[in-house]
Amino acid sequence: MHKEAREAFNRSFSDKKYQDFVAYIESAFPGQLDFRVAETPVFIPKELKEQILETSEQIIEVLRSPDFKAKTERAVPETQFVPGENAHTSFLAIDYAICRDENGALVPQLIELQGFPSIFGYQAFLSEAFKMHFDVLPEFQYLFNSDGYNAYVAKLRSLILAGEEPESVILLEIFPEKQKTRIDFAVTAEMLGIQAVCYTKLIREGKSLFYEKDGRKVQVKRIYNRLIFDDLLNYPDLVTSYHFTDEVDVTWVGHPNWFFRISKFSMPFLKDSYIPETRFVSDYAGDFPKDLQNYVLKPLFSFAGSGVRLQVTAADLHALPDPENYILQRKVSYEPVIQAPDGLVKCEVRMMYSWEDQAEKPELLISLSRLSRGEMIGVRFNKDFTWVGGSATFFE
């Protein structure tokens, strides 16, 4: 998007460099990379960066409002409420599509937000790998509020470990060795010394939790949660010692309830020029917009794009048995803005925040980007293309 940065990168690009880049990632974490890495990072110019940051601040003010928890009580399903919720989320991810306005200027448009950790470990590793293998102009940086990679890692350590010994802190997932984001678990283990532990391997004794390590039973004092309830529904026959809703003596970094509160459920509460109109379907009371071709229907309680309808009719909306559990969002038109050798590519940028328990507000640490030529952003919509996939973001 930044003309000079893009031209400098593309001049220096070669397929050999890209192959060496991917080989470096594979060699650093063998067998862990399970998704496509794009050939290029995204270069964000100053003006667009400021628009993204200002919109994010508006969103954060809504999340900090005294009535936010009360407004989002319904977001947490009764059968999935986890005890021990902290006062606010530990993580915040805000996703923006890069678009053009009516004057042709680049602008961000909010797509979604999450009170859930993203790939904080891998993203720093990836960004450093881009700098190592390609030409990135020195006036472009991938970190916020950190003086460098080591300072960034120190901030993650403070948030995730919170003074506990690394072996007493686990990264919790379901079958972590099968997850597409498992490279992030490996990077995080190298960064912080914490182990990814499967939900099925936890041992509950009264209110205490344990896992086995090197033949020893180790007590869990803190959980870095990467497990989404939706994933557990794929394994209805699981027999486990511990259940998510059990009351146990642990602290959470990334408490599960915030995954539900800060999600598509939050979108109708947000208003800004860079936030598309979003309402609960039930709020329309049957009087739906006449131009439904300009809206997308999203179920509140499904994730990773599941159940999203790009083409929706009034009949579809009237037929919903639980309209309060769906949102209708004005469509956003991604602008192809990344110049690849064979055309233009769309992109989405995720701003990634940490939020210490005692801090007044979240702190922006890093970002990621995803490049797409398909109808939607995501791996399943971009098979057999080049210059697409997960990537890093460098800001002027």
JOTAWO-V532285 format. One record per residue. N is the residue number from 0. RES is the residue in three letters. PHI is phi in radians with two decimals (* if undefined). OMEGA is omega in degrees with one decimal (NA if undefined). Layout:
N|RES|PHI|OMEGA / N|RES|PHI|OMEGA
This chain:
0|MET|*|174.9 / 1|HIS|-1.46|-168.5 / 2|LYS|-0.99|-176.2 / 3|GLU|-1.15|179.9 / 4|ALA|-1.13|179.4 / 5|ARG|-1.14|-178.9 / 6|GLU|-1.11|179.2 / 7|ALA|-1.12|-179.8 / 8|PHE|-1.14|-176.0 / 9|ASN|-1.13|176.9 / 10|ARG|-1.11|-175.8 / 11|SER|-1.53|-174.4 / 12|PHE|-1.32|168.8 / 13|SER|-2.61|177.5 / 14|ASP|-1.06|178.8 / 15|LYS|-1.09|177.8 / 16|LYS|-1.04|-179.2 / 17|TYR|-1.12|179.1 / 18|GLN|-1.09|176.8 / 19|ASP|-1.13|178.4 / 20|PHE|-1.06|179.8 / 21|VAL|-1.14|178.8 / 22|ALA|-1.09|177.4 / 23|TYR|-1.09|178.2 / 24|ILE|-1.07|-179.5 / 25|GLU|-1.10|-178.2 / 26|SER|-1.23|179.5 / 27|ALA|-1.23|-178.7 / 28|PHE|-2.41|-172.4 / 29|PRO|-1.02|174.9 / 30|GLY|1.30|-174.7 / 31|GLN|-1.73|-177.2 / 32|LEU|-1.43|-172.7 / 33|ASP|-2.18|175.2 / 34|PHE|-2.60|-175.0 / 35|ARG|-1.39|173.7 / 36|VAL|-1.73|-178.8 / 37|ALA|-1.18|-179.5 / 38|GLU|-1.24|-173.8 / 39|THR|-2.43|165.6 / 40|PRO|-1.38|176.1 / 41|VAL|-1.83|179.3 / 42|PHE|-1.94|-174.5 / 43|ILE|-1.71|177.5 / 44|PRO|-1.27|-173.0 / 45|LYS|-0.97|-174.4 / 46|GLU|-1.07|179.0 / 47|LEU|-1.17|176.5 / 48|LYS|-1.01|-178.8 / 49|GLU|-1.10|177.8 / 50|GLN|-1.10|178.7 / 51|ILE|-1.10|-177.7 / 52|LEU|-1.14|-179.6 / 53|GLU|-1.16|178.0 / 54|THR|-1.14|178.9 / 55|SER|-1.08|178.4 / 56|GLU|-1.12|176.9 / 57|GLN|-1.09|178.6 / 58|ILE|-1.11|-178.4 / 59|ILE|-1.07|178.4 / 60|GLU|-1.09|175.9 / 61|VAL|-1.14|-179.1 / 62|LEU|-1.13|-178.9 / 63|ARG|-1.53|-175.9 / 64|SER|-1.13|-174.2 / 65|PRO|-1.04|-176.1 / 66|ASP|-1.72|-175.3 / 67|PHE|-1.11|-179.3 / 68|LYS|-1.11|179.4 / 69|ALA|-1.12|-179.7 / 70|LYS|-1.13|-173.3 / 71|THR|-1.88|179.1 / 72|GLU|-1.01|-177.8 / 73|ARG|-1.17|-177.0 / 74|ALA|-1.19|-177.4 / 75|VAL|-1.62|-179.8 / 76|PRO|-1.03|-177.2 / 77|GLU|-0.96|-177.2 / 78|THR|-1.36|-177.4 / 79|GLN|-2.19|179.1 / 80|PHE|-1.31|-177.8 / 81|VAL|-1.85|177.7 / 82|PRO|-1.10|173.4 / 83|GLY|1.46|-179.3 / 84|GLU|-1.14|177.3 / 85|ASN|-1.52|-170.2 / 86|ALA|-1.21|178.7 / 87|HIS|-2.67|179.0 / 88|THR|-1.12|175.0 / 89|SER|-1.59|-176.5 / 90|PHE|-2.41|176.2 / 91|LEU|-2.53|174.8 / 92|ALA|-2.16|-178.7 / 93|ILE|-2.16|-175.2 / 94|ASP|-1.79|178.3 / 95|TYR|-2.16|166.1 / 96|ALA|-1.45|173.5 / 97|ILE|-1.64|-171.8 / 98|CYS|-2.28|169.6 / 99|ARG|-2.11|175.7 / 100|ASP|-1.53|-176.0 / 101|GLU|-1.13|178.1 / 102|ASN|-1.67|178.9 / 103|GLY|1.53|-179.8 / 104|ALA|-1.45|175.6 / 105|LEU|-1.22|178.3 / 106|VAL|-2.48|172.8 / 107|PRO|-1.53|170.5 / 108|GLN|-2.34|-179.0 / 109|LEU|-1.09|176.1 / 110|ILE|-1.82|-176.2 / 111|GLU|-2.86|172.5 / 112|LEU|-2.48|-174.9 / 113|GLN|-2.44|169.9 / 114|GLY|-1.64|-170.1 / 115|PHE|-2.68|-178.7 / 116|PRO|-1.21|173.0 / 117|SER|-1.75|-173.9 / 118|ILE|-1.52|-174.5 / 119|PHE|-1.11|-179.3 / 120|GLY|-1.26|-177.4 / 121|TYR|-1.04|-173.8 / 122|GLN|-1.14|176.6 / 123|ALA|-1.21|177.0 / 124|PHE|-1.03|-179.1 / 125|LEU|-1.09|-178.6 / 126|SER|-1.08|176.3 / 127|GLU|-1.12|179.3 / 128|ALA|-1.14|176.0 / 129|PHE|-1.06|-179.7 / 130|LYS|-1.11|-178.3 / 131|MET|-1.25|-170.7 / 132|HIS|-1.83|-175.6 / 133|PHE|-2.32|177.5 / 134|ASP|-1.50|174.6 / 135|VAL|-2.05|-177.6 / 136|LEU|-1.01|-173.4 / 137|PRO|-1.10|-179.7 / 138|GLU|-1.39|177.4 / 139|PHE|-1.94|-176.5 / 140|GLN|-2.20|178.6 / 141|TYR|-1.78|-177.3 / 142|LEU|-1.77|172.1 / 143|PHE|-2.14|172.5 / 144|ASN|1.05|174.2 / 145|SER|-2.43|-177.7 / 146|ASP|-1.41|-179.3 / 147|GLY|3.00|-175.4 / 148|TYR|-0.99|-177.0 / 149|ASN|-1.13|177.5 / 150|ALA|-1.16|176.5 / 151|TYR|-1.08|179.5 / 152|VAL|-1.06|178.8 / 153|ALA|-1.09|178.2 / 154|LYS|-1.18|176.9 / 155|LEU|-1.09|-179.9 / 156|ARG|-1.06|179.4 / 157|SER|-1.06|-177.9 / 158|LEU|-1.22|-170.6 / 159|ILE|-1.42|-179.4 / 160|LEU|-1.49|179.1 / 161|ALA|0.86|176.1 / 162|GLY|1.54|178.3 / 163|GLU|-1.36|172.9 / 164|GLU|-1.16|-175.7 / 165|PRO|-0.95|-177.0 / 166|GLU|-1.28|176.3 / 167|SER|-1.55|179.4 / 168|VAL|-2.00|179.4 / 169|ILE|-2.12|167.8 / 170|LEU|-1.64|-172.8 / 171|LEU|-1.68|176.3 / 172|GLU|-2.56|171.7 / 173|ILE|-1.83|-176.5 / 174|PHE|0.79|-174.4 / 175|PRO|-1.00|-179.1 / 176|GLU|-1.19|-179.9 / 177|LYS|-1.78|-174.3 / 178|GLN|-1.30|179.3 / 179|LYS|-1.12|-179.2 / 180|THR|-1.62|-174.5 / 181|ARG|-1.11|176.1 / 182|ILE|-1.08|177.1 / 183|ASP|-1.15|178.0 / 184|PHE|-1.11|-179.6 / 185|ALA|-1.17|178.0 / 186|VAL|-1.10|-179.1 / 187|THR|-1.10|177.6 / 188|ALA|-1.08|179.9 / 189|GLU|-1.21|-178.8 / 190|MET|-1.18|-166.6 / 191|LEU|-2.00|-180.0 / 192|GLY|1.37|179.9 / 193|ILE|-1.77|-173.0 / 194|GLN|-1.78|170.8 / 195|ALA|-1.38|-177.3 / 196|VAL|-2.13|179.0 / 197|CYS|-1.31|175.5 / 198|TYR|-0.85|-177.4 / 199|THR|-1.29|-176.5 / 200|LYS|-1.67|179.4 / 201|LEU|-1.29|-179.5 / 202|ILE|-2.05|178.6 / 203|ARG|-1.77|173.4 / 204|GLU|-2.24|-172.5 / 205|GLY|1.10|178.0 / 206|LYS|-1.76|179.9 / 207|SER|-1.76|177.7 / 208|LEU|-2.05|179.7 / 209|PHE|-2.40|166.9 / 210|TYR|-2.48|-178.9 / 211|GLU|-1.64|178.5 / 212|LYS|-2.48|178.9 / 213|ASP|0.92|178.3 / 214|GLY|1.37|178.7 / 215|ARG|-1.93|174.0 / 216|LYS|-1.68|-175.0 / 217|VAL|-1.93|179.2 / 218|GLN|-1.35|176.8 / 219|VAL|-1.56|178.2 / 220|LYS|-1.87|-176.6 / 221|ARG|-2.57|-178.2 / 222|ILE|-2.04|169.5 / 223|TYR|-1.57|-167.9 / 224|ASN|-1.50|175.0 / 225|ARG|-2.13|-176.9 / 226|LEU|-1.63|177.2 / 227|ILE|-1.78|-178.6 / 228|PHE|-0.90|-179.2 / 229|ASP|-0.92|-179.7 / 230|ASP|-1.17|179.6 / 231|LEU|-1.13|-179.8 / 232|LEU|-1.14|177.1 / 233|ASN|-1.34|-178.3 / 234|TYR|-2.25|-173.4 / 235|PRO|-1.16|-176.1 / 236|ASP|-1.74|179.6 / 237|LEU|-1.09|172.2 / 238|VAL|-2.00|-175.2 / 239|THR|-2.32|177.1 / 240|SER|-1.31|-178.5 / 241|TYR|-1.99|174.0 / 242|HIS|-2.08|-175.3 / 243|PHE|-0.83|-174.3 / 244|THR|-1.50|176.7 / 245|ASP|-1.19|174.2 / 246|GLU|-1.52|-177.3 / 247|VAL|-2.31|-177.6 / 248|ASP|-1.51|174.3 / 249|VAL|-2.40|167.5 / 250|THR|-1.84|-176.5 / 251|TRP|-1.98|165.0 / 252|VAL|-2.07|-168.3 / 253|GLY|1.63|-178.4 / 254|HIS|-1.08|-174.9 / 255|PRO|-0.99|-177.5 / 256|ASN|-1.11|-178.3 / 257|TRP|-1.27|173.8 / 258|PHE|-1.04|-179.8 / 259|PHE|-1.42|-175.2 / 260|ARG|-1.12|-178.8 / 261|ILE|-1.77|-170.9 / 262|SER|-2.89|173.6 / 263|LYS|-0.97|-179.9 / 264|PHE|-1.03|-177.0 / 265|SER|-1.39|-170.7 / 266|MET|-1.00|-178.9 / 267|PRO|-1.11|-179.5 / 268|PHE|-1.52|-173.4 / 269|LEU|-1.81|179.5 / 270|LYS|-2.35|177.0 / 271|ASP|-2.99|-177.5 / 272|SER|-1.14|179.3 / 273|TYR|-1.83|177.0 / 274|ILE|-2.10|-177.7 / 275|PRO|-1.14|178.7 / 276|GLU|-0.94|-178.9 / 277|THR|-2.45|177.9 / 278|ARG|-2.46|169.0 / 279|PHE|-1.12|-179.8 / 280|VAL|-1.03|-179.1 / 281|SER|-1.13|-178.4 / 282|ASP|-1.22|-179.5 / 283|TYR|-1.36|-178.0 / 284|ALA|0.88|176.7 / 285|GLY|1.49|-179.5 / 286|ASP|-1.67|-171.8 / 287|PHE|-1.47|177.8 / 288|PRO|-1.00|179.6 / 289|LYS|-1.28|-177.1 / 290|ASP|-1.78|-176.4 / 291|LEU|-1.06|176.8 / 292|GLN|-1.11|179.9 / 293|ASN|-1.69|-178.1 / 294|TYR|-2.17|174.6 / 295|VAL|-2.13|-179.6 / 296|LEU|-1.76|-178.6 / 297|LYS|-2.26|172.5 / 298|PRO|-1.29|-177.4 / 299|LEU|-1.21|-168.7 / 300|PHE|-1.94|167.1 / 301|SER|-2.43|-167.0 / 302|PHE|-2.38|-178.9 / 303|ALA|1.05|175.8 / 304|GLY|1.47|-177.8 / 305|SER|-1.19|175.1 / 306|GLY|1.44|179.0 / 307|VAL|-1.25|178.1 / 308|ARG|-2.02|-179.7 / 309|LEU|-1.44|177.1 / 310|GLN|-2.02|-174.2 / 311|VAL|-2.37|178.7 / 312|THR|-2.08|176.6 / 313|ALA|-1.06|178.4 / 314|ALA|-1.08|177.0 / 315|ASP|-1.04|-176.3 / 316|LEU|-1.24|177.8 / 317|HIS|-1.11|-176.1 / 318|ALA|-1.42|-178.1 / 319|LEU|-1.15|-179.5 / 320|PRO|-1.28|-177.3 / 321|ASP|-2.37|-175.1 / 322|PRO|-1.06|178.1 / 323|GLU|-1.18|-178.3 / 324|ASN|-1.79|176.8 / 325|TYR|-2.34|171.3 / 326|ILE|-2.07|173.3 / 327|LEU|-1.93|-174.4 / 328|GLN|-2.14|177.7 / 329|ARG|-1.08|-176.5 / 330|LYS|-1.12|176.5 / 331|VAL|-1.96|-179.8 / 332|SER|-1.77|176.9 / 333|TYR|-1.11|177.5 / 334|GLU|-1.67|173.8 / 335|PRO|-1.15|-171.5 / 336|VAL|-2.22|-179.5 / 337|ILE|-1.64|-177.7 / 338|GLN|-1.42|172.6 / 339|ALA|-1.64|179.0 / 340|PRO|-1.04|-175.7 / 341|ASP|-2.07|177.6 / 342|GLY|2.42|-176.7 / 343|LEU|-1.89|-173.6 / 344|VAL|-2.22|176.1 / 345|LYS|-1.40|175.3 / 346|CYS|-2.61|179.5 / 347|GLU|-2.33|-178.5 / 348|VAL|-2.11|176.6 / 349|ARG|-1.92|175.3 / 350|MET|-1.60|-168.9 / 351|MET|-2.06|-174.8 / 352|TYR|-1.99|166.8 / 353|SER|-1.90|-179.6 / 354|TRP|-2.56|177.6 / 355|GLU|-1.07|-175.5 / 356|ASP|-0.96|-176.1 / 357|GLN|-1.62|-176.9 / 358|ALA|-1.41|-179.4 / 359|GLU|-1.25|-175.3 / 360|LYS|-2.63|178.7 / 361|PRO|-1.19|177.7 / 362|GLU|-2.11|178.8 / 363|LEU|-1.26|-178.5 / 364|LEU|-1.96|-168.8 / 365|ILE|-2.83|177.4 / 366|SER|-2.56|169.7 / 367|LEU|-2.40|175.0 / 368|SER|-2.39|176.3 / 369|ARG|-2.32|-177.4 / 370|LEU|-1.90|-172.4 / 371|SER|-2.56|168.3 / 372|ARG|-2.01|-176.7 / 373|GLY|-1.51|-179.2 / 374|GLU|-1.18|177.6 / 375|MET|-2.21|174.4 / 376|ILE|-1.30|176.5 / 377|GLY|2.43|-173.6 / 378|VAL|-1.01|-172.9 / 379|ARG|-1.15|-177.6 / 380|PHE|-1.73|-172.4 / 381|ASN|-2.32|179.2 / 382|LYS|-1.20|173.9 / 383|ASP|1.21|174.9 / 384|PHE|-1.91|170.3 / 385|THR|-1.95|-177.1 / 386|TRP|0.98|173.5 / 387|VAL|-2.38|176.9 / 388|GLY|2.10|179.6 / 389|GLY|-1.30|-177.9 / 390|SER|-2.69|177.7 / 391|ALA|-1.79|177.5 / 392|THR|-2.21|175.7 / 393|PHE|-2.03|-175.1 / 394|PHE|-1.89|178.1 / 395|GLU|-1.19|NA
